[in-house]
Amino acid sequence: MKDPFFIDEPTCISFSGGRTSAYMLWRVLQAHGGKLPPEAIVCFANTGKEDEATLRFVRDCAERWGVEIHWLEFRDNEQKFEVVTFETASRNGEPFEAIIKKRKFPPNPIARFCTVELKIQPEHNFLKSIGWSSWDNFVGIRADEPRRVAKIKANPSGGKAGPERQMPLAAVGVTKEYVGSFWRSQPFDLDLPNLNGVTKHGNCDLCFLKGAQQVVSLISEKPERAVWWAKMETLVQSSGFADGDGGRFRNDRPSYAELMNFVDRQGDFFGHDESIECFCGD
């Protein structure tokens, strides 16, 4: 049986900046004698709202493993992306703000366009700009994420003609416990807490798909995290793009400004709730 990590045709490795996708990249390198095969390209799409530790981790993986990682960001221009570096990458949500202004409303649990337009599409546009016309896409989905695995198996191309997503980690039964064990044995790691194999600080810092208690905890830890999110909701409402709750990331809980105020008053008003799955990876 072919090694799921062996690449012999054009393949984009989507690196989210988390431990799971980094481990996937490491397995690809091991399948090719420690080097990236010529048929593969590694892409990291930065939204500008990743934790600084995530950006350092992407840089460290590239440097320590000797692999080129292409840093990409959405731009509202003709090519729809820009190639950046660790030094020049956005750190205050600039690409995310640009897509909100273009759409004239923020993403929400029903219209979750941020993953496609800030991550998937910039990768596709970049690859097309260098002459690629068809390719596979390696995504860091584990075997212990059955709903995500089932969704991708049912719709590998995302509902339209284009790259087909491959899940080599799921194919070999890799779980979050295995990923966690791997990183505990390495000389470097993502400098964000690993809670039972889950990095709650990962992806966009206060992603609206994270559970309310998790968001409140992250704001309590670092109140300035909420400033950008509150600013975006105010921007949309004050610009006349949307009225009332139409300018919110979520209508089923307080606004980010209200969450900041609750935390400032040390309020505890949420019961148990769960995060919603996000395809940005971890």
C-alpha positions in Angstrom: 0.0 0.0 0.0 1.3 3.5 -0.9 2.5 5.6 2.0 -0.2 8.3 2.4 2.6 10.8 3.1 4.5 10.0 -0.1 4.0 12.7 -2.8 4.6 12.1 -6.5 2.2 14.6 -8.1 1.6 18.4 -7.5 0.5 18.8 -3.9 -0.1 21.8 -1.7 0.5 21.1 2.0 -1.7 23.5 3.9 0.1 24.4 7.1 -2.2 26.1 9.6 0.6 26.9 12.0 -0.6 24.4 14.6 0.9 21.2 16.0 -1.2 18.8 13.9 -0.4 20.3 10.5 3.2 20.7 11.5 3.4 17.0 12.4 1.8 16.2 9.0 4.6 18.2 7.3 7.2 16.3 9.3 5.7 13.0 8.2 5.9 14.1 4.6 9.5 15.0 5.0 10.3 11.7 6.6 8.6 9.9 3.7 11.0 11.6 1.4 14.3 11.2 3.2 14.0 14.4 5.3 13.4 16.7 2.3 10.4 18.2 0.6 9.7 16.5 -2.7 9.8 18.7 -5.8 6.2 18.1 -6.5 5.1 19.7 -3.1 4.6 23.3 -1.9 3.9 24.3 1.7 1.6 27.3 2.3 0.7 29.2 5.4 -2.1 31.7 5.0 -2.0 34.4 7.7 -5.2 36.2 8.7 -3.4 38.7 10.9 -5.2 37.4 14.0 -2.9 34.5 14.8 -1.0 34.5 18.0 2.6 35.7 17.7 3.6 32.2 19.0 2.0 30.7 15.9 4.0 32.9 13.6 7.2 32.0 15.4 6.4 28.3 15.2 5.9 28.5 11.4 9.2 30.3 11.1 10.9 27.7 13.4 9.6 24.7 11.5 10.9 26.1 8.2 14.3 26.9 9.7 14.8 23.7 11.7 13.5 21.3 9.1 15.1 23.1 6.1 11.8 23.5 4.2 10.4 26.5 2.4 7.1 27.7 3.7 5.2 30.2 1.5 3.6 32.9 3.7 0.4 34.3 2.0 -2.2 36.9 2.9 -5.4 38.0 1.3 -5.4 41.3 -0.5 -8.4 43.0 -2.1 -6.4 43.6 -5.3 -6.2 42.1 -8.8 -4.3 38.9 -7.7 -6.2 38.6 -4.4 -3.1 37.6 -2.4 0.3 38.8 -1.3 3.5 36.9 -0.5 4.8 38.0 2.9 7.4 36.8 5.4 7.7 36.4 9.2 9.0 39.9 9.4 6.3 41.5 7.1 3.3 39.4 8.1 0.2 41.3 9.3 -0.2 41.2 13.1 -3.3 43.3 13.6 -5.9 41.6 11.5 -5.4 43.6 8.4 -6.3 40.8 5.9 -9.3 39.9 8.0 -10.4 43.5 8.1 -10.1 43.8 4.4 -12.4 40.9 3.7 -15.0 42.2 6.2 -14.9 45.6 4.4 -15.3 43.9 1.0 -18.2 41.7 2.2 -19.7 44.6 4.3 -20.5 42.2 7.1 -18.4 40.0 9.4 -18.4 36.2 9.1 -20.7 34.3 11.4 -21.6 30.6 12.2 -24.0 30.6 9.2 -21.8 32.5 6.7 -18.3 31.2 7.6 -16.5 32.7 4.6 -13.3 33.6 6.4 -11.6 30.2 6.0 -12.3 30.1 2.3 -11.4 33.7 1.5 -8.5 34.2 3.9 -6.9 30.8 3.7 -8.1 28.5 0.9 -8.5 31.1 -1.9 -5.1 32.9 -1.3 -3.4 29.5 -1.6 -5.3 28.6 -4.8 -4.5 32.0 -6.3 -0.9 31.8 -5.4 -0.5 28.3 -6.9 -2.3 29.4 -10.1 0.1 32.4 -10.3 3.1 30.1 -10.5 1.5 28.0 -13.2 -0.2 25.2 -11.3 -3.5 24.1 -12.9 -4.4 21.0 -10.8 -3.1 19.6 -7.6 -3.9 17.7 -4.4 -4.2 19.4 -1.1 -2.9 17.9 2.1 -4.9 19.0 5.1 -4.1 18.3 8.8 -7.3 16.4 9.8 -6.8 13.6 12.4 -8.5 10.2 12.8 -10.2 11.5 16.0 -12.1 14.2 14.1 -14.7 11.9 12.6 -17.2 14.6 11.5 -14.5 16.6 9.7 -13.2 13.4 8.1 -16.7 12.4 6.9 -17.4 15.9 5.5 -14.2 15.9 3.4 -14.6 12.3 2.2 -18.1 13.2 1.1 -16.9 16.3 -0.7 -13.2 16.1 -1.3 -13.1 19.0 -3.8 -15.3 21.4 -1.7 -18.3 21.2 -4.0 -16.6 22.4 -7.1 -14.0 21.4 -9.6 -10.6 21.9 -8.2 -8.0 20.5 -5.9 -9.0 17.4 -3.9 -8.3 17.4 -0.2 -6.2 14.5 1.2 -6.1 13.5 4.9 -2.9 11.4 5.4 -3.1 11.7 9.2 -6.6 10.3 9.3 -5.6 7.6 6.9 -3.0 6.2 9.3 -5.0 6.7 12.5 -3.1 9.6 14.0 -4.9 11.2 17.0 -4.3 14.3 19.1 -2.7 12.2 21.8 -0.2 10.9 19.2 0.5 14.5 18.0 1.0 15.7 21.6 3.4 12.8 22.4 5.4 13.7 19.3 5.9 17.3 20.2 6.9 16.5 23.8 9.8 14.6 22.3 11.0 17.4 20.1 13.7 20.1 20.8 11.1 22.8 19.9 7.4 23.3 20.1 4.5 25.7 19.6 4.7 28.0 22.6 0.9 27.8 23.3 -0.7 25.6 26.0 -1.5 22.0 25.0 -4.6 21.0 26.9 -5.3 17.3 26.4 -4.1 17.6 22.8 -6.1 20.8 22.1 -4.6 24.2 21.5 -7.4 26.6 22.6 -5.2 29.6 21.8 -4.7 28.4 18.2 -6.1 29.8 15.0 -7.6 33.3 15.2 -7.2 34.4 18.8 -10.9 35.0 19.6 -12.5 33.2 16.7 -16.2 33.5 16.9 -16.5 29.7 16.6 -14.8 29.3 19.9 -17.1 28.6 22.9 -18.2 31.6 24.9 -16.4 30.4 28.1 -13.2 29.9 26.1 -13.5 33.4 24.6 -14.0 34.9 28.1 -11.1 33.0 29.4 -8.8 34.3 26.6 -10.0 37.8 27.2 -9.4 37.5 30.9 -5.9 36.3 30.2 -5.1 39.1 27.7 -7.8 41.8 27.5 -6.3 43.5 24.5 -7.2 40.4 22.4 -10.8 41.7 22.3 -10.1 45.2 21.0 -9.9 44.3 17.3 -13.0 42.1 17.4 -15.0 44.8 19.1 -13.6 47.4 16.6 -14.8 45.2 13.6 -18.3 45.0 15.0 -18.5 48.7 15.6 -17.0 49.4 12.1 -19.6 47.4 10.3 -22.5 48.9 12.3 -21.2 52.5 12.1 -20.5 52.3 8.4 -24.1 51.5 7.5 -23.0 48.1 6.1 -25.4 46.3 8.5 -28.0 47.4 11.0 -28.2 46.3 14.6 -27.2 42.7 15.1 -26.2 42.4 11.5 -22.8 43.8 12.3 -22.0 41.1 14.9 -19.9 37.9 14.5 -22.6 36.1 16.6 -26.1 37.1 17.5 -26.6 34.4 20.2 -24.2 35.9 22.8 -23.0 39.3 23.8 -20.9 41.4 21.5 -17.1 41.5 21.9 -17.4 44.9 23.5 -19.9 43.6 26.0 -17.6 40.6 26.7 -14.8 43.0 27.4 -17.0 44.8 29.9 -18.1 41.6 31.6 -14.5 40.5 32.0 -13.6 43.9 33.4 -16.3 43.5 36.0 -15.2 39.8 36.5 -18.6 38.6 35.5 -19.4 34.9 35.2 -22.5 34.6 33.1 -22.0 31.5 30.9 -22.9 28.0 31.4 -21.2 25.1 29.5 -21.0 25.6 25.8 -19.0 24.0 23.0 -16.9 25.4 20.2 -18.0 25.0 16.6 -15.6 23.1 14.3 -13.5 25.3 12.1 -11.6 24.1 9.1 -8.7 26.4 9.6 -6.9 23.5 11.3 -5.1 23.5 14.6 
